[in-house]
Amino acid sequence: MNVLIYRIPRGIGFVKGRSFCPKCKKKINWYDNMPVISFVLLGGRCRRCHSPISWRYPLVELTTGLVTLLIFNFRFFSPRFAGEAGILNQYQIFNFQTIIDLILSLTFVWGLTVIFFVDLEHQIIPDEIVFPVIFLFLFFLLITNHQSLITNHLPSALLSFLFLFTIFLLSKGKGMGLGDVKLAFLMGLVLGYPKIVVAMYFAFLTGAVMGIILILGKKAKFGQRIAFGPFLSGATVIAYLWGEKILSFIQKLLF
């Protein structure tokens, strides 16, 4: 994830080439490239030039580990796949569908992790992440559940796209970027209705709260563009994992 976050915005190929220090450009040895552990052992500094290593690296590593654990738990220990006791057995873990679901889910949340940090740092949402994941889920839904694709997921994707695209047009690109619009299509495609409503609500709510905090703290000015991709990504993960529970809780409160 860190390789993608660093290299994609800078136009550096990420398929080949060893990791290197952004300061001295020296290649990083394998024992200095172990997630979190190497950062701690090195005291947060490059072994060669002693330049500080960005806190983004261990933060991304910890975040990726956490969301991976959450997705694994969601896919294998949810009532849909586990028994009433929520106990995993060898037949469930090696079930073909659960394995495919796990791979797709991880691809989705890992992609959102990359988007979160790239947009936070550069205020861009890379097409190299969004488009492949869109095509992957389109293909999967087409061959496994084309009825749901036509009646739910695709309309949700199109409406989400049009919703943010309208904001983009009305604000002349100041309130919303085209990257956010394309990400909205992916969100609707994967989440479907009604989870997409939960994701949009939390994204705009957290975005508004953070905007107010930044303005009050004089870290941003009113009308200044703030990266919205992190809020969309974070809200999408929440809706993906707990959207049904959130909706059920809201229904109990209202009815």
C-alpha positions in Angstrom: 0.0 0.0 0.0 2.8 2.4 0.8 4.5 1.7 -2.5 1.3 2.6 -4.3 0.7 5.7 -2.2 4.1 7.0 -2.8 4.7 6.1 -6.4 1.4 6.6 -8.2 1.1 10.4 -7.7 4.7 10.8 -8.7 4.3 8.7 -11.9 6.8 6.1 -10.7 6.2 2.5 -11.8 5.1 0.3 -8.9 5.4 -3.2 -10.5 9.2 -3.3 -10.5 11.9 -1.6 -8.5 12.9 -2.0 -4.9 11.9 0.5 -2.2 14.2 3.4 -1.6 14.6 6.3 0.8 12.9 9.4 -0.6 15.7 11.6 0.8 19.0 9.9 -0.1 17.5 7.6 -2.8 19.4 4.6 -1.4 17.7 1.2 -1.8 16.2 -0.2 1.4 17.3 -3.6 2.7 14.6 -6.2 3.4 15.3 -6.1 7.2 14.6 -2.3 7.1 11.4 -2.8 5.3 9.4 -4.9 7.7 6.0 -3.3 8.5 6.0 -1.3 11.7 8.9 -3.4 13.2 11.6 -1.8 11.1 10.2 1.7 11.8 10.5 1.1 15.6 14.0 -0.6 15.4 15.3 2.3 13.2 13.9 4.9 15.6 11.9 6.4 12.8 15.0 7.3 10.7 16.7 6.1 7.6 19.7 3.8 8.3 21.8 5.6 5.7 21.1 9.3 5.8 19.3 9.4 9.2 16.5 11.5 7.7 13.1 11.1 9.5 10.8 8.5 8.1 7.2 9.7 7.6 4.7 8.5 10.2 2.5 7.7 7.2 4.4 4.5 6.7 3.6 2.7 10.0 0.2 4.3 10.0 -0.7 2.8 6.6 0.8 -0.5 7.7 -1.3 -0.6 10.9 -4.4 0.6 9.1 -4.1 -2.1 6.4 -3.6 -4.7 9.1 -6.7 -3.5 10.9 -9.0 -3.4 7.9 -7.7 -6.8 6.7 -8.6 -8.3 10.1 -12.0 -6.6 10.0 -12.8 -7.9 6.5 -11.6 -11.4 7.4 -13.9 -11.4 10.5 -16.7 -9.9 8.5 -16.5 -12.6 5.7 -15.9 -15.7 7.8 -17.5 -15.0 11.2 -20.6 -13.1 10.2 -24.0 -15.0 10.6 -24.1 -15.4 6.8 -21.1 -17.7 6.7 -20.7 -19.0 10.3 -23.1 -20.9 12.5 -25.1 -19.5 15.3 -22.1 -19.8 17.6 -20.0 -17.9 15.0 -17.4 -20.7 14.9 -15.3 -21.1 11.8 -14.6 -24.6 10.4 -12.5 -26.0 7.6 -15.5 -26.3 5.2 -16.4 -22.7 5.6 -12.9 -21.3 5.2 -12.2 -23.3 2.0 -15.6 -22.6 0.5 -14.9 -21.2 -3.0 -17.4 -18.3 -2.7 -16.1 -17.1 0.6 -12.6 -17.1 -0.7 -13.6 -15.1 -3.7 -15.6 -12.7 -1.5 -12.6 -12.3 0.7 -10.3 -11.4 -2.2 -12.8 -8.9 -3.6 -13.4 -7.4 -0.3 -9.7 -7.0 0.5 -9.1 -5.5 -2.9 -11.8 -3.0 -2.3 -10.8 -1.9 1.2 -7.1 -1.9 0.3 -7.9 0.3 -2.7 -9.8 2.7 -0.4 -6.8 2.8 1.9 -4.6 3.9 -1.0 -7.2 6.5 -2.1 -7.5 7.8 1.5 -3.8 8.6 1.9 -3.1 9.7 -1.7 -6.0 12.2 -1.6 -5.1 13.4 1.9 -1.5 14.2 0.7 -2.0 15.2 -2.9 -5.7 15.9 -3.3 -6.0 13.5 -6.2 -7.8 10.2 -6.5 -5.8 7.9 -8.8 -7.6 6.3 -11.7 -5.1 3.5 -11.5 -7.0 2.3 -8.4 -10.6 3.3 -9.1 -11.0 2.0 -12.6 -9.5 -1.5 -12.1 -11.7 -2.1 -9.0 -14.8 -0.8 -10.9 -14.2 -3.3 -13.8 -13.4 -6.1 -11.3 -16.7 -5.7 -9.5 -18.7 -5.1 -12.7 -17.4 -8.4 -14.0 -18.0 -10.3 -10.8 -21.6 -9.0 -10.4 -22.3 -9.7 -14.0 -21.4 -13.4 -13.8 -22.7 -14.0 -10.3 -25.7 -11.8 -9.7 -26.6 -9.9 -12.9 -30.1 -9.3 -11.6 -28.9 -7.4 -8.6 -26.4 -5.6 -10.8 -29.2 -4.3 -13.0 -31.8 -3.5 -10.4 -29.7 -2.3 -7.5 -25.9 -1.9 -7.8 -25.6 -0.2 -11.2 -28.5 2.3 -10.5 -26.9 3.0 -7.1 -23.6 3.7 -8.9 -25.1 5.9 -11.5 -27.2 7.9 -9.0 -24.2 8.4 -6.7 -22.1 9.5 -9.7 -24.8 12.0 -10.8 -25.3 13.3 -7.3 -21.6 14.3 -6.8 -21.3 15.3 -10.5 -24.1 17.8 -9.9 -22.2 19.2 -6.9 -19.1 19.4 -9.1 -20.9 21.4 -11.8 -22.7 23.7 -9.4 -19.5 24.5 -7.4 -17.4 24.7 -10.6 -15.0 22.1 -9.2 -14.4 23.9 -5.9 -16.7 21.8 -3.7 -16.0 18.5 -5.4 -13.3 17.0 -7.7 -13.9 14.6 -10.6 -11.9 12.0 -8.7 -14.6 12.1 -6.0 -17.3 11.7 -8.7 -15.6 8.6 -10.1 -15.1 7.2 -6.6 -18.8 7.7 -5.9 -19.6 5.4 -8.9 -17.4 2.7 -7.3 -19.0 3.2 -3.9 -22.5 2.8 -5.3 -21.5 -0.2 -7.4 -20.1 -2.1 -4.5 -22.4 -1.1 -1.7 -25.7 -0.9 -3.5 -28.9 0.5 -1.9 -29.4 1.2 0.9 -25.8 1.0 2.1 -24.7 3.8 -0.3 -27.0 6.1 1.6 -25.2 5.3 4.9 -21.9 5.9 3.2 -22.9 9.3 1.7 -24.4 10.4 5.0 -21.3 9.7 7.0 -19.0 11.1 4.4 -20.8 14.5 4.3 -21.3 14.5 8.1 -17.6 13.9 8.9 -16.5 16.2 6.1 -18.6 19.0 7.4 -17.5 18.5 11.0 -13.8 18.4 10.0 -14.2 21.5 7.8 -15.7 23.4 10.8 -12.8 22.3 13.0 -10.2 23.3 10.5 -11.8 26.7 10.0 -12.2 27.4 13.7 -8.6 26.3 14.2 -7.5 28.6 11.4 -6.1 25.7 9.4 -8.4 26.4 6.5 -10.5 29.3 5.1 -14.2 29.2 4.3 -14.6 28.1 0.7 -11.2 26.5 0.6 -11.2 23.1 -1.0 -10.5 20.2 1.4 -9.8 16.6 0.2 -13.1 14.8 0.3 -11.7 11.4 -0.7 -10.6 10.4 2.8 -14.2 11.0 4.1 -15.7 9.1 1.2 -13.3 6.2 1.7 -13.7 6.0 5.5 -17.5 6.2 5.3 -17.5 3.5 2.6 -15.6 1.1 4.8 -18.1 1.8 7.7 -21.1 1.2 5.4 -19.5 -1.9 3.9 -18.9 -3.5 7.3 -21.7 -2.2 9.4 -24.2 -0.6 7.1 -26.9 -3.1 7.8 -26.5 -2.8 11.5 -26.6 1.0 11.3 -29.8 0.9 9.2 -31.4 -1.6 11.6 -30.5 0.7 14.6 -31.9 3.7 12.9 -35.2 1.9 12.0 -35.5 0.9 15.7 -35.1 4.5 16.8 -37.6 5.8 14.2 -40.2 3.0 14.4 
